[in-house]
Each structure stands twice: as structure tokens, then as C-alpha cells.
Amino acid sequence: MRGRVRGPALEKPDHRCRRLLRACRERPRCQPDGTGGTGSIVVQVRDSVVTGSDGNGIWAKRAGVVIDRTSSTDNAGYGVLADGSGAFIHLGNSTVVGNGGGLGTIGGGQILSYQNNQPNGNGFDGAPTGVLGLK
């Protein structure tokens, strides 16, 4: 089984929704990429499953990603990757399991954890670069 798309059912999806769902099934991942612009990108991923990608699951390239109550599983690359200066990920209440690598950072990227995640059972688990306190 390749990827799965989870979320609320669409009663009458239009052609754009069908195309998006088809693309997600073929190459499921979340990859905000801020390398080509001057503005900032911050994406929220909540109550989601990112699974079965032939690359990284959630991959921030010079962008921010806030991940909450989400699973990144069975991806060939990293489950969660912060790539490059300006890339940051806030990770809370989430599972990262069965990936080639669990948590990864390269080129100055940061993963900050609320310390309530399960990044276990990956080829190598990795670790966050810092912690955030629950308020």
C-alpha cells in the first residue's frame, strides 16, 4: 500500500480536489519550500497521517511547520526533516515511527519538541534540537 490521505469526507469534490487527492496518494508528503522567495512560510499540520512516501514525510525547507496530533510513518526518508537555515518545526503530541530516519536536521534547521511525542522505531530515531514548554 502506498500512501493514505486522511481527513473529512468530501460530499461533492470538484476536479481540483480529486487531482489533489490523487497526487497525495501517489507521493504523500508535506513539503513547504521557502527557498525561492523572500517571504515566510508557516504551515500547520494537525490531526493528519503522512505515510508511505518514497522520500521524506514532513520536510521543511527554509519554512516553518507546526505539527500537532499527527503521525509520520513508513516513509523511506525522514519522518520529519528541518532542512536549512530558517527551517523550524514545532512538534507536539505526534508519532514518528517506521521511517528510514525519525527526526532529522541539516544545514541549520531546528526541531523543537513539546516533549510529548513518540519518535521511536525508525532506522535511527534522531532527536529534537531543543524543547518547548507546555503552557
C-alpha positions in Angstrom: 0.0 0.0 0.0 1.5 3.4 -1.0 0.1 6.4 0.8 -3.1 7.2 2.6 -5.0 10.5 2.8 -7.0 11.1 5.9 -9.4 13.8 6.7 -13.1 14.7 6.5 -15.0 13.2 3.6 -15.9 15.5 0.7 -19.6 15.3 -0.3 -19.1 16.5 -3.8 -15.3 17.0 -4.6 -14.6 19.1 -7.6 -11.9 18.3 -10.1 -9.2 20.2 -8.1 -9.9 18.2 -5.0 -9.8 14.9 -6.9 -6.5 15.9 -8.5 -5.0 16.9 -5.1 -6.1 13.6 -3.5 -4.7 11.6 -6.5 -1.4 13.5 -6.1 -1.3 12.8 -2.4 -1.9 9.1 -2.9 1.0 8.9 -5.4 3.5 10.9 -3.4 2.3 11.6 0.1 4.3 14.2 1.9 4.2 17.7 3.3 7.0 19.8 1.8 6.8 23.6 2.4 9.7 25.1 0.5 10.7 28.7 1.1 14.0 28.6 -0.8 12.7 30.6 -3.8 11.1 33.6 -2.1 11.7 36.4 0.3 8.5 36.0 2.5 8.0 33.5 5.2 6.0 30.2 5.1 4.5 28.7 8.2 2.3 25.6 7.8 0.2 23.8 10.4 -0.3 20.1 10.2 -2.9 18.8 12.6 -4.7 15.5 13.1 -3.1 14.1 10.0 -1.3 10.9 8.8 1.7 11.2 6.4 2.7 7.7 5.3 4.3 5.7 2.6 6.3 8.4 0.8 9.3 7.3 -1.2 11.1 10.3 0.3 10.7 12.3 3.5 7.3 12.5 5.2 7.2 16.1 6.6 10.1 18.2 5.1 10.5 21.9 5.9 12.9 23.7 3.6 13.5 27.3 4.9 10.0 27.2 6.2 8.2 26.6 9.5 5.9 23.7 10.3 3.8 23.3 13.4 2.9 19.6 13.8 0.2 18.6 16.3 -1.5 15.2 16.8 0.0 13.8 13.6 1.7 10.6 12.6 4.5 10.4 10.1 5.1 6.7 9.4 6.6 4.3 6.9 8.4 6.9 4.8 11.6 5.9 3.0 13.5 9.0 4.2 13.0 11.0 7.4 9.6 11.1 9.1 10.3 14.8 10.0 13.1 16.9 8.5 14.1 20.5 9.0 16.3 21.5 6.1 18.4 24.7 6.0 18.7 27.9 8.0 15.3 29.3 8.7 13.7 25.9 8.7 11.9 25.1 12.0 9.5 22.6 13.2 7.4 22.6 16.4 6.4 19.0 17.2 3.7 18.1 19.8 1.5 15.1 20.6 2.8 13.3 17.5 4.2 9.9 16.4 7.2 9.4 14.1 7.7 5.6 13.6 8.9 3.1 10.9 10.7 5.7 8.8 14.2 5.4 7.3 15.1 8.2 9.8 12.9 9.7 12.5 13.8 13.3 13.3 16.4 15.0 11.2 18.0 18.4 10.8 20.5 19.6 8.2 22.1 23.0 7.3 20.9 24.8 10.5 17.3 23.5 10.6 15.7 23.1 14.0 13.1 20.7 15.5 11.7 21.9 18.8 9.7 19.4 20.8 7.0 19.8 23.4 8.4 16.5 24.9 5.2 14.6 24.4 6.0 12.8 21.1 6.9 9.2 20.2 9.8 9.3 17.7 10.7 5.6 18.1 11.2 2.5 15.9 12.8 4.2 12.9 16.0 3.2 11.1 17.6 5.8 13.5 15.4 7.9 15.7 17.2 11.2 15.8 16.4 13.8 18.4 15.0 17.4 18.6 17.4 20.2 18.7 15.5 21.9 21.5 12.5 21.8 23.8 9.4 23.9 24.3 7.4 24.1 27.5 3.7 23.3 27.6 1.6 26.2 28.8 
